[in-house]
Amino acid sequence: MTVNADTAFHHGMFTTLRQAVKAHDGEARATGLAFEALSQYEQDSVIEFLKTLQVLPPGTRSLVVDEHGRKKHWPPHSGDSDR
């Protein structure tokens, strides 16, 4: 899987890293459950880490982007919610 591909997960079924992480049921069930048990902030932190493994396209104006390439403020301020 290349993180900065248009789709995540080896068969291209998912468009976000969060979807790919949550889809690893079965062979990675324990890891999926551990991810689900994390707080929203901790889940977001895992996703932010995974995104550091990508190469941003030329012309990207921000080093921190959301799962759709839009500028994102990180870490979020307490009380902020993206959801």
Distance bins in CASP14 RR format, pairs under 12 A and 6 or more apart:
PFRMAT RR
TARGET T0000
AUTHOR 0000-0000-0000
RMODE 2
METHOD distances of the structure
MODEL  1
1 7 0 0 0 0 1 0 0 0 0 0 0
1 8 1 0 0 1 0 0 0 0 0 0 0
1 9 1 0 0 1 0 0 0 0 0 0 0
1 10 1 0 1 0 0 0 0 0 0 0 0
1 11 0 0 0 0 1 0 0 0 0 0 0
1 12 0 0 0 0 1 0 0 0 0 0 0
1 13 0 0 0 0 0 1 0 0 0 0 0
1 14 0 0 0 0 1 0 0 0 0 0 0
1 17 0 0 0 0 1 0 0 0 0 0 0
1 20 1 0 0 1 0 0 0 0 0 0 0
1 21 0 0 0 0 0 1 0 0 0 0 0
1 23 0 0 0 0 0 1 0 0 0 0 0
1 24 0 0 0 0 0 1 0 0 0 0 0
1 50 0 0 0 0 1 0 0 0 0 0 0
1 53 0 0 0 0 1 0 0 0 0 0 0
1 54 0 0 0 0 0 1 0 0 0 0 0
2 8 0 0 0 0 1 0 0 0 0 0 0
2 9 0 0 0 0 0 1 0 0 0 0 0
2 10 0 0 0 0 1 0 0 0 0 0 0
2 12 0 0 0 0 0 1 0 0 0 0 0
2 17 0 0 0 0 0 1 0 0 0 0 0
2 20 0 0 0 0 0 1 0 0 0 0 0
2 50 0 0 0 0 0 1 0 0 0 0 0
2 53 0 0 0 0 1 0 0 0 0 0 0
2 54 1 0 0 1 0 0 0 0 0 0 0
2 55 0 0 0 0 1 0 0 0 0 0 0
3 9 0 0 0 0 0 1 0 0 0 0 0
3 16 0 0 0 0 0 1 0 0 0 0 0
3 17 1 0 0 1 0 0 0 0 0 0 0
3 20 0 0 0 0 1 0 0 0 0 0 0
3 21 0 0 0 0 0 1 0 0 0 0 0
3 47 0 0 0 0 0 1 0 0 0 0 0
3 48 0 0 0 0 0 1 0 0 0 0 0
3 49 0 0 0 0 0 1 0 0 0 0 0
3 50 1 0 0 1 0 0 0 0 0 0 0
3 51 1 0 0 1 0 0 0 0 0 0 0
3 52 0 0 0 0 1 0 0 0 0 0 0
3 53 1 0 1 0 0 0 0 0 0 0 0
3 54 1 1 0 0 0 0 0 0 0 0 0
3 55 0 0 0 0 1 0 0 0 0 0 0
3 56 0 0 0 0 0 1 0 0 0 0 0
3 65 0 0 0 0 0 1 0 0 0 0 0
3 67 0 0 0 0 0 1 0 0 0 0 0
4 17 0 0 0 0 0 1 0 0 0 0 0
4 50 0 0 0 0 0 1 0 0 0 0 0
4 51 0 0 0 0 1 0 0 0 0 0 0
4 52 0 0 0 0 0 1 0 0 0 0 0
4 53 0 0 0 0 1 0 0 0 0 0 0
4 54 1 1 0 0 0 0 0 0 0 0 0
4 55 1 0 1 0 0 0 0 0 0 0 0
4 56 1 0 0 1 0 0 0 0 0 0 0
4 57 1 0 0 1 0 0 0 0 0 0 0
4 58 0 0 0 0 0 1 0 0 0 0 0
4 60 0 0 0 0 0 1 0 0 0 0 0
4 65 0 0 0 0 0 1 0 0 0 0 0
4 67 0 0 0 0 0 1 0 0 0 0 0
4 69 0 0 0 0 0 1 0 0 0 0 0
5 11 0 0 0 0 0 1 0 0 0 0 0
5 12 1 0 0 1 0 0 0 0 0 0 0
5 14 0 0 0 0 0 1 0 0 0 0 0
5 15 0 0 0 0 1 0 0 0 0 0 0
5 16 0 0 0 0 0 1 0 0 0 0 0
5 17 0 0 0 0 0 1 0 0 0 0 0
5 20 0 0 0 0 0 1 0 0 0 0 0
5 53 0 0 0 0 0 1 0 0 0 0 0
5 54 0 0 0 0 1 0 0 0 0 0 0
5 55 0 0 0 0 0 1 0 0 0 0 0
5 57 0 0 0 0 0 1 0 0 0 0 0
6 12 0 0 0 0 1 0 0 0 0 0 0
6 13 0 0 0 0 0 1 0 0 0 0 0
6 14 0 0 0 0 0 1 0 0 0 0 0
6 15 1 0 0 1 0 0 0 0 0 0 0
6 16 0 0 0 0 0 1 0 0 0 0 0
6 54 0 0 0 0 0 1 0 0 0 0 0
6 57 0 0 0 0 0 1 0 0 0 0 0
6 68 0 0 0 0 0 1 0 0 0 0 0
6 69 0 0 0 0 0 1 0 0 0 0 0
7 13 1 0 0 1 0 0 0 0 0 0 0
7 14 1 0 0 1 0 0 0 0 0 0 0
7 15 1 0 1 0 0 0 0 0 0 0 0
7 16 0 0 0 0 1 0 0 0 0 0 0
7 17 0 0 0 0 0 1 0 0 0 0 0
7 19 0 0 0 0 1 0 0 0 0 0 0
7 20 0 0 0 0 1 0 0 0 0 0 0
7 23 0 0 0 0 0 1 0 0 0 0 0
7 67 0 0 0 0 0 1 0 0 0 0 0
8 14 1 0 1 0 0 0 0 0 0 0 0
8 15 1 0 0 1 0 0 0 0 0 0 0
8 16 1 0 0 1 0 0 0 0 0 0 0
8 17 1 0 1 0 0 0 0 0 0 0 0
8 18 0 0 0 0 1 0 0 0 0 0 0
8 19 1 0 0 1 0 0 0 0 0 0 0
8 20 1 1 0 0 0 0 0 0 0 0 0
8 21 0 0 0 0 1 0 0 0 0 0 0
8 22 0 0 0 0 0 1 0 0 0 0 0
8 23 0 0 0 0 1 0 0 0 0 0 0
8 24 0 0 0 0 0 1 0 0 0 0 0
8 47 0 0 0 0 0 1 0 0 0 0 0
8 50 0 0 0 0 1 0 0 0 0 0 0
8 51 0 0 0 0 0 1 0 0 0 0 0
8 53 0 0 0 0 0 1 0 0 0 0 0
8 54 0 0 0 0 0 1 0 0 0 0 0
8 67 0 0 0 0 1 0 0 0 0 0 0
9 15 0 0 0 0 1 0 0 0 0 0 0
9 16 0 0 0 0 1 0 0 0 0 0 0
9 17 0 0 0 0 1 0 0 0 0 0 0
9 18 0 0 0 0 0 1 0 0 0 0 0
9 19 1 0 0 1 0 0 0 0 0 0 0
9 20 1 0 1 0 0 0 0 0 0 0 0
9 21 0 0 0 0 1 0 0 0 0 0 0
9 22 0 0 0 0 0 1 0 0 0 0 0
9 23 1 0 0 1 0 0 0 0 0 0 0
9 24 0 0 0 0 1 0 0 0 0 0 0
9 28 0 0 0 0 0 1 0 0 0 0 0
10 20 0 0 0 0 1 0 0 0 0 0 0
10 23 0 0 0 0 0 1 0 0 0 0 0
10 24 0 0 0 0 0 1 0 0 0 0 0
11 20 0 0 0 0 0 1 0 0 0 0 0
11 23 0 0 0 0 0 1 0 0 0 0 0
12 19 0 0 0 0 0 1 0 0 0 0 0
12 20 0 0 0 0 1 0 0 0 0 0 0
12 23 0 0 0 0 0 1 0 0 0 0 0
13 19 0 0 0 0 1 0 0 0 0 0 0
13 20 0 0 0 0 1 0 0 0 0 0 0
13 22 0 0 0 0 0 1 0 0 0 0 0
13 23 1 0 0 1 0 0 0 0 0 0 0
13 24 0 0 0 0 0 1 0 0 0 0 0
14 20 1 0 1 0 0 0 0 0 0 0 0
14 21 0 0 0 0 1 0 0 0 0 0 0
14 22 0 0 0 0 1 0 0 0 0 0 0
14 23 1 0 1 0 0 0 0 0 0 0 0
14 24 0 0 0 0 0 1 0 0 0 0 0
14 67 0 0 0 0 0 1 0 0 0 0 0
15 23 0 0 0 0 0 1 0 0 0 0 0
15 67 0 0 0 0 1 0 0 0 0 0 0
15 68 0 0 0 0 1 0 0 0 0 0 0
15 69 0 0 0 0 0 1 0 0 0 0 0
16 22 0 0 0 0 1 0 0 0 0 0 0
16 23 0 0 0 0 0 1 0 0 0 0 0
16 47 0 0 0 0 1 0 0 0 0 0 0
16 50 0 0 0 0 0 1 0 0 0 0 0
16 51 0 0 0 0 0 1 0 0 0 0 0
16 66 0 0 0 0 1 0 0 0 0 0 0
16 67 1 0 1 0 0 0 0 0 0 0 0
16 68 1 0 0 1 0 0 0 0 0 0 0
16 69 0 0 0 0 0 1 0 0 0 0 0
17 23 0 0 0 0 0 1 0 0 0 0 0
17 24 0 0 0 0 0 1 0 0 0 0 0
17 35 0 0 0 0 0 1 0 0 0 0 0
17 43 0 0 0 0 0 1 0 0 0 0 0
17 44 0 0 0 0 0 1 0 0 0 0 0
17 46 0 0 0 0 1 0 0 0 0 0 0
17 47 1 0 1 0 0 0 0 0 0 0 0
17 48 0 0 0 0 1 0 0 0 0 0 0
17 49 0 0 0 0 1 0 0 0 0 0 0
17 50 1 0 1 0 0 0 0 0 0 0 0
17 51 1 0 0 1 0 0 0 0 0 0 0
17 52 0 0 0 0 0 1 0 0 0 0 0
17 53 0 0 0 0 1 0 0 0 0 0 0
17 54 0 0 0 0 1 0 0 0 0 0 0
17 65 0 0 0 0 0 1 0 0 0 0 0
17 66 0 0 0 0 0 1 0 0 0 0 0
17 67 1 0 0 1 0 0 0 0 0 0 0
17 68 0 0 0 0 0 1 0 0 0 0 0
17 69 0 0 0 0 0 1 0 0 0 0 0
18 24 0 0 0 0 0 1 0 0 0 0 0
18 32 0 0 0 0 0 1 0 0 0 0 0
18 35 0 0 0 0 1 0 0 0 0 0 0
18 36 0 0 0 0 0 1 0 0 0 0 0
18 38 0 0 0 0 0 1 0 0 0 0 0
18 40 0 0 0 0 0 1 0 0 0 0 0
18 43 1 0 0 1 0 0 0 0 0 0 0
18 44 0 0 0 0 1 0 0 0 0 0 0
18 46 0 0 0 0 1 0 0 0 0 0 0
18 47 1 0 1 0 0 0 0 0 0 0 0
18 48 0 0 0 0 0 1 0 0 0 0 0
18 50 0 0 0 0 1 0 0 0 0 0 0
18 51 0 0 0 0 0 1 0 0 0 0 0
18 66 0 0 0 0 0 1 0 0 0 0 0
18 67 1 0 0 1 0 0 0 0 0 0 0
18 68 0 0 0 0 0 1 0 0 0 0 0
18 82 0 0 0 0 0 1 0 0 0 0 0
18 83 0 0 0 0 0 1 0 0 0 0 0
19 35 0 0 0 0 0 1 0 0 0 0 0
19 47 0 0 0 0 0 1 0 0 0 0 0
19 67 0 0 0 0 1 0 0 0 0 0 0
20 28 0 0 0 0 0 1 0 0 0 0 0
20 31 0 0 0 0 0 1 0 0 0 0 0
20 32 0 0 0 0 0 1 0 0 0 0 0
20 35 0 0 0 0 0 1 0 0 0 0 0
20 46 0 0 0 0 0 1 0 0 0 0 0
20 47 0 0 0 0 0 1 0 0 0 0 0
20 50 0 0 0 0 1 0 0 0 0 0 0
20 67 0 0 0 0 0 1 0 0 0 0 0
21 28 0 0 0 0 1 0 0 0 0 0 0
21 31 0 0 0 0 1 0 0 0 0 0 0
21 32 1 0 0 1 0 0 0 0 0 0 0
21 33 0 0 0 0 0 1 0 0 0 0 0
21 34 0 0 0 0 0 1 0 0 0 0 0
21 35 1 0 1 0 0 0 0 0 0 0 0
21 36 0 0 0 0 1 0 0 0 0 0 0
21 38 0 0 0 0 0 1 0 0 0 0 0
21 43 0 0 0 0 1 0 0 0 0 0 0
21 44 0 0 0 0 0 1 0 0 0 0 0
21 46 1 0 0 1 0 0 0 0 0 0 0
21 47 1 0 0 1 0 0 0 0 0 0 0
21 49 0 0 0 0 0 1 0 0 0 0 0
21 50 1 0 0 1 0 0 0 0 0 0 0
21 51 0 0 0 0 0 1 0 0 0 0 0
21 67 0 0 0 0 0 1 0 0 0 0 0
22 28 0 0 0 0 0 1 0 0 0 0 0
22 29 0 0 0 0 0 1 0 0 0 0 0
22 31 0 0 0 0 0 1 0 0 0 0 0
22 32 1 0 0 1 0 0 0 0 0 0 0
22 33 0 0 0 0 0 1 0 0 0 0 0
22 34 0 0 0 0 0 1 0 0 0 0 0
22 35 1 0 0 1 0 0 0 0 0 0 0
22 36 1 0 0 1 0 0 0 0 0 0 0
22 38 0 0 0 0 0 1 0 0 0 0 0
22 43 0 0 0 0 1 0 0 0 0 0 0
22 46 0 0 0 0 0 1 0 0 0 0 0
22 47 0 0 0 0 0 1 0 0 0 0 0
23 29 0 0 0 0 0 1 0 0 0 0 0
23 31 0 0 0 0 0 1 0 0 0 0 0
23 32 0 0 0 0 1 0 0 0 0 0 0
23 35 0 0 0 0 0 1 0 0 0 0 0
24 30 0 0 0 0 1 0 0 0 0 0 0
24 31 1 0 0 1 0 0 0 0 0 0 0
24 32 1 0 1 0 0 0 0 0 0 0 0
24 33 0 0 0 0 0 1 0 0 0 0 0
24 34 0 0 0 0 0 1 0 0 0 0 0
24 35 0 0 0 0 1 0 0 0 0 0 0
24 36 0 0 0 0 0 1 0 0 0 0 0
25 31 0 0 0 0 0 1 0 0 0 0 0
25 32 1 0 0 1 0 0 0 0 0 0 0
25 33 0 0 0 0 1 0 0 0 0 0 0
25 35 0 0 0 0 0 1 0 0 0 0 0
25 36 0 0 0 0 0 1 0 0 0 0 0
26 32 0 0 0 0 1 0 0 0 0 0 0
26 33 0 0 0 0 0 1 0 0 0 0 0
28 34 0 0 0 0 1 0 0 0 0 0 0
28 35 0 0 0 0 1 0 0 0 0 0 0
28 36 0 0 0 0 0 1 0 0 0 0 0
29 35 0 0 0 0 0 1 0 0 0 0 0
29 36 0 0 0 0 0 1 0 0 0 0 0
30 36 0 0 0 0 0 1 0 0 0 0 0
30 37 0 0 0 0 0 1 0 0 0 0 0
31 37 0 0 0 0 0 1 0 0 0 0 0
31 38 0 0 0 0 0 1 0 0 0 0 0
31 46 0 0 0 0 0 1 0 0 0 0 0
32 38 0 0 0 0 1 0 0 0 0 0 0
32 43 0 0 0 0 0 1 0 0 0 0 0
32 46 0 0 0 0 0 1 0 0 0 0 0
34 42 0 0 0 0 0 1 0 0 0 0 0
34 43 0 0 0 0 0 1 0 0 0 0 0
34 46 0 0 0 0 1 0 0 0 0 0 0
35 42 0 0 0 0 1 0 0 0 0 0 0
35 43 1 0 0 1 0 0 0 0 0 0 0
35 44 0 0 0 0 0 1 0 0 0 0 0
35 45 0 0 0 0 0 1 0 0 0 0 0
35 46 1 0 0 1 0 0 0 0 0 0 0
35 47 0 0 0 0 1 0 0 0 0 0 0
35 50 0 0 0 0 0 1 0 0 0 0 0
36 42 0 0 0 0 0 1 0 0 0 0 0
36 43 0 0 0 0 1 0 0 0 0 0 0
36 46 0 0 0 0 0 1 0 0 0 0 0
37 43 0 0 0 0 1 0 0 0 0 0 0
37 46 0 0 0 0 0 1 0 0 0 0 0
38 44 0 0 0 0 1 0 0 0 0 0 0
38 45 0 0 0 0 1 0 0 0 0 0 0
38 46 1 0 0 1 0 0 0 0 0 0 0
38 47 0 0 0 0 0 1 0 0 0 0 0
39 45 0 0 0 0 1 0 0 0 0 0 0
39 46 0 0 0 0 0 1 0 0 0 0 0
40 46 0 0 0 0 0 1 0 0 0 0 0
40 47 0 0 0 0 0 1 0 0 0 0 0
40 76 0 0 0 0 1 0 0 0 0 0 0
40 79 0 0 0 0 0 1 0 0 0 0 0
40 80 0 0 0 0 0 1 0 0 0 0 0
40 81 0 0 0 0 1 0 0 0 0 0 0
40 82 0 0 0 0 1 0 0 0 0 0 0
40 83 1 0 0 1 0 0 0 0 0 0 0
41 47 0 0 0 0 0 1 0 0 0 0 0
41 48 0 0 0 0 0 1 0 0 0 0 0
41 74 0 0 0 0 0 1 0 0 0 0 0
41 75 1 0 0 1 0 0 0 0 0 0 0
41 76 1 0 0 1 0 0 0 0 0 0 0
41 77 0 0 0 0 0 1 0 0 0 0 0
41 78 0 0 0 0 1 0 0 0 0 0 0
41 79 0 0 0 0 0 1 0 0 0 0 0
41 80 0 0 0 0 0 1 0 0 0 0 0
41 81 0 0 0 0 0 1 0 0 0 0 0
41 82 0 0 0 0 0 1 0 0 0 0 0
41 83 0 0 0 0 0 1 0 0 0 0 0
42 48 0 0 0 0 0 1 0 0 0 0 0
42 49 0 0 0 0 0 1 0 0 0 0 0
42 75 0 0 0 0 0 1 0 0 0 0 0
43 49 0 0 0 0 0 1 0 0 0 0 0
43 50 0 0 0 0 0 1 0 0 0 0 0
43 82 0 0 0 0 0 1 0 0 0 0 0
43 83 0 0 0 0 0 1 0 0 0 0 0
44 50 0 0 0 0 0 1 0 0 0 0 0
44 51 0 0 0 0 0 1 0 0 0 0 0
44 64 0 0 0 0 0 1 0 0 0 0 0
44 66 0 0 0 0 0 1 0 0 0 0 0
44 67 0 0 0 0 0 1 0 0 0 0 0
44 72 0 0 0 0 1 0 0 0 0 0 0
44 73 0 0 0 0 0 1 0 0 0 0 0
44 74 0 0 0 0 1 0 0 0 0 0 0
44 75 0 0 0 0 1 0 0 0 0 0 0
44 76 1 0 0 1 0 0 0 0 0 0 0
44 80 0 0 0 0 0 1 0 0 0 0 0
44 81 0 0 0 0 0 1 0 0 0 0 0
44 82 1 0 0 1 0 0 0 0 0 0 0
44 83 0 0 0 0 1 0 0 0 0 0 0
45 51 0 0 0 0 0 1 0 0 0 0 0
45 52 0 0 0 0 0 1 0 0 0 0 0
45 74 0 0 0 0 1 0 0 0 0 0 0
45 75 1 0 0 1 0 0 0 0 0 0 0
45 76 0 0 0 0 0 1 0 0 0 0 0
46 52 0 0 0 0 0 1 0 0 0 0 0
46 53 0 0 0 0 0 1 0 0 0 0 0
47 53 0 0 0 0 0 1 0 0 0 0 0
47 54 0 0 0 0 0 1 0 0 0 0 0
47 64 0 0 0 0 0 1 0 0 0 0 0
47 65 0 0 0 0 0 1 0 0 0 0 0
47 66 0 0 0 0 1 0 0 0 0 0 0
47 67 1 0 0 1 0 0 0 0 0 0 0
47 72 0 0 0 0 0 1 0 0 0 0 0
47 74 0 0 0 0 0 1 0 0 0 0 0
47 82 0 0 0 0 0 1 0 0 0 0 0
48 54 0 0 0 0 0 1 0 0 0 0 0
48 63 0 0 0 0 0 1 0 0 0 0 0
48 64 1 0 0 1 0 0 0 0 0 0 0
48 65 0 0 0 0 1 0 0 0 0 0 0
48 66 0 0 0 0 1 0 0 0 0 0 0
48 67 0 0 0 0 0 1 0 0 0 0 0
48 72 0 0 0 0 1 0 0 0 0 0 0
48 73 0 0 0 0 0 1 0 0 0 0 0
48 74 1 0 1 0 0 0 0 0 0 0 0
48 75 0 0 0 0 1 0 0 0 0 0 0
48 76 0 0 0 0 0 1 0 0 0 0 0
48 82 0 0 0 0 0 1 0 0 0 0 0
49 64 0 0 0 0 0 1 0 0 0 0 0
49 74 0 0 0 0 0 1 0 0 0 0 0
50 67 0 0 0 0 0 1 0 0 0 0 0
51 60 0 0 0 0 0 1 0 0 0 0 0
51 62 0 0 0 0 0 1 0 0 0 0 0
51 63 0 0 0 0 1 0 0 0 0 0 0
51 64 0 0 0 0 1 0 0 0 0 0 0
51 65 1 0 0 1 0 0 0 0 0 0 0
51 66 0 0 0 0 1 0 0 0 0 0 0
51 67 1 0 0 1 0 0 0 0 0 0 0
51 68 0 0 0 0 0 1 0 0 0 0 0
51 69 0 0 0 0 1 0 0 0 0 0 0
51 72 0 0 0 0 1 0 0 0 0 0 0
51 74 0 0 0 0 1 0 0 0 0 0 0
52 63 0 0 0 0 1 0 0 0 0 0 0
52 64 0 0 0 0 1 0 0 0 0 0 0
52 65 0 0 0 0 0 1 0 0 0 0 0
52 74 0 0 0 0 0 1 0 0 0 0 0
54 60 0 0 0 0 0 1 0 0 0 0 0
54 63 0 0 0 0 0 1 0 0 0 0 0
54 64 0 0 0 0 0 1 0 0 0 0 0
54 65 0 0 0 0 1 0 0 0 0 0 0
54 67 0 0 0 0 0 1 0 0 0 0 0
54 69 0 0 0 0 0 1 0 0 0 0 0
55 63 0 0 0 0 0 1 0 0 0 0 0
56 62 0 0 0 0 1 0 0 0 0 0 0
56 63 1 0 0 1 0 0 0 0 0 0 0
56 64 0 0 0 0 1 0 0 0 0 0 0
56 65 1 0 0 1 0 0 0 0 0 0 0
56 69 0 0 0 0 1 0 0 0 0 0 0
56 71 0 0 0 0 0 1 0 0 0 0 0
57 65 0 0 0 0 1 0 0 0 0 0 0
57 69 0 0 0 0 1 0 0 0 0 0 0
59 65 0 0 0 0 0 1 0 0 0 0 0
59 69 0 0 0 0 0 1 0 0 0 0 0
60 69 1 0 0 1 0 0 0 0 0 0 0
60 70 0 0 0 0 0 1 0 0 0 0 0
60 71 0 0 0 0 1 0 0 0 0 0 0
60 72 0 0 0 0 0 1 0 0 0 0 0
61 69 0 0 0 0 0 1 0 0 0 0 0
61 70 0 0 0 0 0 1 0 0 0 0 0
61 71 1 0 0 1 0 0 0 0 0 0 0
61 72 0 0 0 0 0 1 0 0 0 0 0
62 69 0 0 0 0 1 0 0 0 0 0 0
62 70 0 0 0 0 1 0 0 0 0 0 0
62 71 1 0 1 0 0 0 0 0 0 0 0
62 72 1 0 0 1 0 0 0 0 0 0 0
62 73 0 0 0 0 1 0 0 0 0 0 0
62 74 0 0 0 0 1 0 0 0 0 0 0
63 69 0 0 0 0 0 1 0 0 0 0 0
63 71 0 0 0 0 1 0 0 0 0 0 0
63 72 0 0 0 0 1 0 0 0 0 0 0
63 73 0 0 0 0 0 1 0 0 0 0 0
63 74 0 0 0 0 1 0 0 0 0 0 0
64 70 0 0 0 0 0 1 0 0 0 0 0
64 71 1 0 0 1 0 0 0 0 0 0 0
64 72 1 0 1 0 0 0 0 0 0 0 0
64 73 1 0 0 1 0 0 0 0 0 0 0
64 74 1 0 1 0 0 0 0 0 0 0 0
64 75 0 0 0 0 1 0 0 0 0 0 0
64 76 0 0 0 0 0 1 0 0 0 0 0
65 71 1 0 0 1 0 0 0 0 0 0 0
65 72 1 0 1 0 0 0 0 0 0 0 0
65 73 0 0 0 0 0 1 0 0 0 0 0
65 74 0 0 0 0 1 0 0 0 0 0 0
66 72 1 0 1 0 0 0 0 0 0 0 0
66 73 0 0 0 0 1 0 0 0 0 0 0
66 74 0 0 0 0 1 0 0 0 0 0 0
66 76 0 0 0 0 0 1 0 0 0 0 0
66 82 1 0 0 1 0 0 0 0 0 0 0
66 83 0 0 0 0 0 1 0 0 0 0 0
67 82 0 0 0 0 0 1 0 0 0 0 0
68 82 0 0 0 0 0 1 0 0 0 0 0
70 82 0 0 0 0 0 1 0 0 0 0 0
72 80 0 0 0 0 0 1 0 0 0 0 0
72 82 1 0 0 1 0 0 0 0 0 0 0
73 80 1 0 0 1 0 0 0 0 0 0 0
73 82 0 0 0 0 1 0 0 0 0 0 0
74 80 0 0 0 0 0 1 0 0 0 0 0
74 82 0 0 0 0 0 1 0 0 0 0 0
75 82 0 0 0 0 0 1 0 0 0 0 0
76 82 1 0 0 1 0 0 0 0 0 0 0
76 83 0 0 0 0 0 1 0 0 0 0 0
END
